[in-house]
Amino acid sequence: MLSLVKFLSRRLCVWSAHFMTAPLSATAVETPPAKREVIVRVDDRVRLASAILAATNYPDKSQERKKHGTHAHARGTRKVVGEFTSHPAVHAMQVLLEQNTPLNAIYSYLLRLTWPNLEPTEEPPRWVPPRWHEYLRHFYEQTNLEKWWADEAPQWQTPVRHLRESFAKIDMYAFFRPFVGEVVETLVFMPNVSYPSDQTLGFRVGGELVTIMPPPIAWGDSPPWPYKDDPALAYRAALNEYATLLMSAYLRQHGSVIQAISDKPLAIDEKYAESHGNWISQFMGIFRAAITVLFLEDSVSLLEAKSFIMHMQKVEHLTALPGIVNVMRRYLEDYRTGKYAQFADYLPNFPKHLRVAKTIAAL
């Protein structure tokens, strides 16, 4: 019995020494979660919508609104589809444009179709023309867009590569967390070197929030700048679209909080207030502007942030923007110290803090 006790004692010492010195297994080490990045990609359904748009009068109308140079691929696409302006798919798109159907809705519809069969996955909205998905498929096949896109692949691959490099440097999921909580959706960014050439689109499709942005417009009728020349513009476009979608949903979730404060006027410039209608529209506008400044200050440069402030003050008449930014900055500080668990807890104080900021700015 004594020898057995000695044997067990020696084994216990060996086991103890082993567990004290052996490295921890991979499963025992706590590793921080991987950073979620904005997904940058090209989607053929978006390119199809753009090709059909190229066959309508949209390109000419966009030039009437503001003269600007378009990408070589966009101009080439107009030539490829030039013989198909009477196609039923194009005719339907033209009718929708004349009915002022938002491009967001049109592109969102196409992204809900299967690829490449372009079959509906759900009941289409009432505004969708009958059999349009069939005409879309026929248009795609007849125009041989597959070959055109293959020939033009570098025109799409280059901006995707540049934008992936840009978005890898920042963390939009973490940035939005103090304002809307955890972002459960996937943030998707799509460059579009076709049409529309003068408008950024943003919408929700399934579990994705999608931003579609044309290349930055250059001076006069010069060709647009490469995305890589000014990544801040891509950040601003993404922030604007994602903030609209995320905060709109957040305000709906906290409707009782908004109802309690929406009768308190926001201390903002009269011109800006008049151009943005009701309280919700005004709040959404100043929220997007303020968080854009915060993001540019923290993730790009003070120079970019100041440039954006000057634009908003001179063009959008939001002269109170610096004060609004200070209010939002104060909220972030209080959020990080635990004073507020979420943005909804702070919102009842927002109108008052905005008035104080405006008073201080007037001194």
C-alpha positions in Angstrom: 0.0 0.0 0.0 2.8 2.4 0.9 4.5 1.8 -2.5 1.2 2.5 -4.3 0.9 5.8 -2.4 4.5 6.8 -3.4 3.8 5.9 -7.0 0.6 8.0 -7.1 2.4 10.9 -5.5 5.2 10.8 -8.0 2.7 10.7 -10.9 0.8 13.6 -9.5 3.9 15.7 -9.4 4.7 14.8 -13.0 1.2 15.7 -14.1 1.2 19.0 -12.2 4.6 20.0 -13.7 3.2 19.1 -17.2 0.1 21.3 -16.9 2.1 24.1 -15.3 4.6 24.3 -18.2 2.6 23.0 -21.2 1.3 25.7 -23.6 -2.4 26.4 -23.6 -4.4 24.8 -26.4 -5.8 27.0 -29.1 -9.3 26.6 -27.8 -8.3 27.9 -24.4 -6.8 31.1 -25.6 -9.3 34.0 -25.9 -8.8 35.7 -29.3 -10.5 39.0 -30.2 -13.2 38.6 -32.9 -12.1 39.2 -36.4 -12.9 42.7 -37.7 -15.8 42.7 -40.1 -15.1 44.6 -43.3 -17.4 46.2 -45.8 -17.8 43.7 -48.7 -16.7 45.2 -52.0 -18.0 43.4 -55.1 -19.6 43.6 -58.5 -23.0 42.1 -59.3 -24.1 41.2 -62.8 -27.7 42.1 -62.0 -26.6 45.7 -61.2 -24.6 45.8 -64.4 -27.6 44.6 -66.3 -29.8 47.3 -64.8 -27.1 49.9 -65.7 -27.0 48.6 -69.3 -30.7 48.9 -69.7 -30.5 52.4 -68.2 -27.9 53.2 -70.8 -30.5 52.4 -73.5 -33.0 54.9 -72.2 -32.9 58.6 -72.2 -31.4 58.6 -68.7 -27.8 59.4 -69.7 -28.9 62.5 -71.7 -31.2 63.7 -68.9 -28.4 63.3 -66.4 -26.2 65.6 -68.5 -29.0 68.1 -68.7 -29.1 68.2 -64.9 -25.3 68.6 -64.6 -22.7 68.4 -67.3 -20.1 65.7 -66.4 -17.7 63.3 -68.0 -18.6 59.6 -67.9 -16.5 56.5 -67.6 -15.2 54.9 -70.8 -17.1 51.7 -70.0 -20.3 53.7 -69.6 -19.9 55.2 -73.0 -19.0 51.9 -74.5 -22.1 50.3 -73.0 -24.3 52.9 -74.7 -22.8 51.7 -78.0 -23.3 48.0 -77.2 -27.0 48.5 -76.4 -27.7 51.3 -78.9 -29.6 49.0 -81.3 -31.9 47.8 -78.5 -33.6 51.0 -77.5 -37.0 49.6 -78.6 -36.6 46.4 -76.6 -39.5 45.7 -74.2 -37.1 45.6 -71.2 -35.9 49.1 -72.2 -39.4 50.4 -72.9 -40.5 49.2 -69.4 -37.5 50.9 -67.8 -38.3 54.2 -69.7 -41.9 54.1 -68.5 -40.7 53.6 -64.9 -38.3 56.6 -65.2 -41.1 58.7 -66.6 -43.3 57.7 -63.6 -40.5 58.9 -61.3 -39.9 55.4 -59.9 -36.8 55.7 -57.7 -33.7 54.0 -59.0 -33.2 52.6 -55.5 -36.4 50.6 -56.0 -35.5 49.5 -59.5 -32.0 48.2 -58.6 -33.3 46.6 -55.4 -35.9 44.7 -57.5 -33.2 43.3 -59.9 -31.0 42.2 -57.0 -33.9 40.1 -55.7 -34.0 38.1 -58.9 -32.0 35.0 -59.4 -28.9 35.0 -61.6 -28.6 34.2 -64.5 -32.2 33.0 -64.9 -33.6 36.3 -63.5 -36.5 34.5 -61.8 -38.4 36.2 -59.0 -37.8 34.9 -55.5 -40.8 36.6 -54.0 -43.9 38.5 -55.0 -42.8 41.5 -57.0 -43.9 45.0 -56.0 -47.1 46.3 -57.8 -45.1 48.9 -59.8 -43.1 46.2 -61.6 -44.3 45.8 -65.2 -45.8 42.4 -66.1 -43.2 39.9 -67.4 -40.4 42.4 -66.9 -38.1 39.7 -65.6 -38.6 37.7 -68.8 -37.8 40.8 -70.9 -34.7 41.4 -68.8 -33.4 37.9 -69.5 -34.1 38.2 -73.2 -32.3 41.6 -73.3 -29.3 40.1 -71.5 -29.1 37.3 -74.0 -29.7 39.3 -77.1 -27.1 42.0 -76.3 -24.4 39.5 -75.5 -23.5 41.5 -72.4 -21.7 38.5 -70.9 -19.0 38.9 -73.6 -18.9 42.7 -73.2 -18.3 42.4 -69.5 -15.6 39.8 -70.0 -13.8 42.0 -72.5 -14.1 44.9 -70.0 -13.2 43.0 -66.9 -10.2 45.2 -66.0 -12.5 48.2 -65.9 -14.4 46.6 -63.0 -11.6 44.7 -61.3 -9.4 47.8 -60.8 -12.0 49.8 -58.8 -12.9 46.7 -56.8 -9.3 46.2 -55.8 -8.7 49.8 -54.9 -11.9 50.0 -52.9 -11.1 46.8 -51.0 -7.8 48.3 -50.0 -9.5 51.5 -48.8 -12.3 49.8 -46.8 -9.8 47.4 -45.2 -8.3 50.4 -43.4 -11.5 51.3 -41.5 -14.1 49.6 -39.3 -17.6 50.9 -40.1 -19.3 48.2 -38.0 -17.5 49.5 -34.9 -18.2 53.1 -35.9 -22.0 52.6 -36.1 -22.2 50.6 -32.8 -22.7 53.5 -30.4 -25.5 54.9 -32.5 -27.5 51.9 -33.6 -26.1 48.9 -31.7 -24.6 45.9 -33.3 -25.0 46.0 -37.1 -26.4 42.5 -37.9 -26.6 43.2 -41.6 -23.7 42.8 -44.1 -22.5 46.1 -45.5 -21.9 45.8 -49.2 -20.3 48.4 -51.5 -20.4 48.2 -55.3 -18.5 50.4 -57.7 -20.5 51.2 -60.8 -18.5 52.5 -63.9 -21.7 52.4 -65.9 -25.0 54.2 -65.1 -26.2 56.1 -63.2 -23.0 58.1 -63.4 -24.2 61.0 -61.2 -26.0 59.3 -58.4 -25.2 57.0 -55.5 -27.8 54.4 -54.6 -28.5 52.7 -51.3 -31.0 50.1 -50.2 -31.7 47.0 -48.2 -31.8 43.6 -49.8 -32.4 40.6 -47.5 -29.6 40.7 -44.9 -27.5 43.2 -46.9 -27.2 47.0 -46.9 -26.0 47.9 -50.4 -24.3 51.1 -51.6 -23.7 51.5 -55.3 -21.4 54.4 -56.2 -20.2 55.8 -59.6 -16.7 57.1 -59.9 -16.0 60.6 -58.5 -17.1 63.2 -61.0 -14.3 65.4 -62.3 -14.3 69.0 -63.4 -16.4 69.9 -66.5 -16.7 67.1 -68.9 -13.4 65.4 -68.0 -13.5 61.7 -67.3 -14.3 60.8 -63.7 -11.4 60.3 -61.2 -10.3 56.8 -60.1 -11.8 55.7 -56.8 -8.3 55.4 -55.3 -7.6 59.1 -55.9 -10.1 60.1 -53.1 -11.1 57.3 -50.8 -12.8 59.8 -48.5 -15.5 60.2 -51.1 -16.3 56.5 -51.0 -16.4 56.6 -47.2 -18.8 59.6 -47.3 -21.1 57.8 -49.8 -21.1 54.7 -47.7 -21.7 56.5 -44.5 -24.6 58.5 -46.0 -26.4 55.4 -47.3 -25.7 53.0 -44.4 -26.6 55.7 -41.9 -29.9 56.4 -43.6 -30.9 52.7 -43.6 -29.6 51.9 -40.1 -30.8 55.0 -38.3 -34.2 54.9 -40.0 -34.7 51.4 -38.7 -33.4 52.4 -35.2 -35.8 55.3 -34.9 -38.7 53.0 -35.9 -37.7 50.6 -33.1 -37.7 53.5 -30.6 -40.8 55.3 -31.8 -42.0 56.2 -28.3 -38.7 58.1 -27.6 -39.0 60.0 -30.9 -42.7 60.8 -30.3 -41.8 62.3 -27.0 -39.2 64.7 -28.4 -40.3 65.4 -32.0 -42.4 68.4 -30.9 -39.2 70.1 -29.7 -37.8 72.1 -32.7 -34.2 71.4 -33.5 -31.9 74.4 -33.2 -30.6 74.4 -36.8 -30.5 76.9 -39.6 -33.8 78.1 -40.9 -32.9 77.4 -44.5 -31.8 73.9 -43.7 -34.9 73.2 -41.7 -37.2 74.5 -44.4 -35.5 72.3 -47.1 -35.8 69.2 -44.9 -39.5 69.3 -43.9 -40.4 67.4 -40.7 -38.5 66.7 -37.5 -37.4 63.2 -38.7 -36.0 64.5 -42.0 -34.2 67.3 -40.2 -32.7 64.9 -37.6 -31.6 62.4 -40.2 -29.9 65.1 -42.2 -27.9 66.5 -39.3 -27.1 63.0 -38.0 -25.6 61.9 -41.3 -23.6 65.1 -41.6 -22.3 65.0 -38.0 -21.2 61.4 -38.0 -19.5 61.9 -41.4 -17.4 64.7 -39.8 -16.6 62.4 -36.8 -15.6 59.6 -39.1 -13.4 61.8 -41.3 -11.7 63.3 -38.2 -10.9 60.0 -36.7 -10.3 57.8 -39.7 -9.1 60.1 -42.5 -7.8 63.6 -41.6 -8.9 66.9 -40.0 -8.4 68.5 -43.4 -11.0 66.2 -45.0 -13.4 66.8 -42.1 -13.0 70.6 -42.4 -13.5 70.4 -46.2 -16.8 68.6 -45.7 -17.9 71.1 -43.0 -17.3 73.9 -45.4 -19.3 72.2 -48.1 -22.2 71.6 -45.8 -22.2 75.2 -44.5 -22.0 76.8 -47.9 -24.0 74.5 -50.1 -26.4 72.9 -47.7 -26.8 75.9 -45.4 -26.0 73.8 -42.3 -23.9 76.5 -40.6 -24.5 74.9 -37.2 -22.7 71.7 -38.1 -19.6 72.3 -35.9 -21.8 72.6 -32.9 -23.8 69.5 -33.8 -20.5 67.6 -34.1 -19.5 68.7 -30.6 -22.9 67.4 -29.3 -22.4 64.1 -31.0 -18.8 63.9 -29.7 -20.0 64.5 -26.2 -22.5 61.7 -26.5 -19.7 59.3 -27.6 -17.6 60.2 -24.6 -20.6 59.6 -22.3 -21.4 56.4 -24.0 -17.8 55.1 -23.6 -17.8 55.9 -19.9 -21.1 54.1 -19.4 -23.4 57.0 -18.8 -25.6 55.9 -21.7 -26.2 52.3 -22.6 -27.4 53.2 -26.1 -28.3 56.2 -28.3 -32.0 56.0 -27.4 -31.1 56.7 -23.8 -29.4 59.9 -24.9 -31.9 61.1 -27.5 -34.3 62.9 -25.0 -31.4 65.2 -24.2 -30.4 65.9 -27.8 -32.7 68.9 -28.6 -31.6 70.7 -25.4 -27.9 70.1 -26.0 -28.3 71.3 -29.6 -29.8 74.6 -28.3 -26.9 75.0 -25.8 -24.4 74.4 -28.6 -26.1 77.0 -30.8 -26.1 79.6 -28.0 -22.4 79.0 -27.3 -21.6 79.4 -31.0 -23.4 82.7 -31.1 -21.4 84.2 -28.2 
